[in-house]
Amino acid sequence: MPDALHSPDVDHPNEGFAPATGAGTERPERLPPTGGPIELERTFAFVDICGFTALTERHGPRRAVRALEVFRSLVKEVAGRRGIRVAKWLGDGALLVGVKPGPTVATVSELTGRFESFDIDLRAGVASGVALLFDGDDYIGRPVNLAARLCDEAGPGELLAHPSSLNGVPEWVRPGPTRIVSVRGVGPIDGICALRPAPDVQFPPEPMWDAEL
């Protein structure tokens, strides 16, 4: 066995290893200074319950609150399982943040697909790009705005994805034809794609949820 104290890896720790960049494992001196906004490349997804106000009017506040409880529980469960962060709760919606597009798209696709079995629809928008991380927990930038606006434009049960977020889409998620979507405050954007789970995807049952919703 080689002497660990004199092994090449110890004497020259960087031999054979490429320095990590943009992965959160950089050397401390290569990271940006603290105390200000930090640029990060992330995938952002907004997802919310369609017509939550109308749901409250039709079925009363108790059922609306129960729907919100189920929504938040499912978002936390699916996002946590796929390594996606729930960055912020927004009333009847949520902002999700992922390092890469694939797991983020998988998360919102599963969420919209699972709710199809209920009498409640979700809608979602996804976009990727560089944004500023401000105060450690707030994201500011074009991809954040795009994801929010696409969620606003999505129909019941629809996930609208910006072309920037289509890299690494899971094989069980089916893309629809691309189209131009006019986004409020941005204008028309080409290449927007509606994503949905493939017809043969089976979601694990959620005990008692069907009866309660």
Buried (B, 14 or more C-beta within 10 A) or exposed (E): EEEEEEEEEEEEEEEEEEEEEEEEEEEEEEEEEEEEBBEBEBBBBBBBBBBBEEBBEEBEEEBBEBBBEBBBEBBEBBBEEBEBBBBBBEEBBBBBBBBBBBBBBBBBBBBBBBBBEBEBBBBBBBBBBEBBBEEEEBBEBBBBBBBBBBBBBBEBBBBBBBBBBBEBBBEEBBEBEBEEBEBEEEEEBEEBBBBBBEEEBEEEEBEEBEEEB
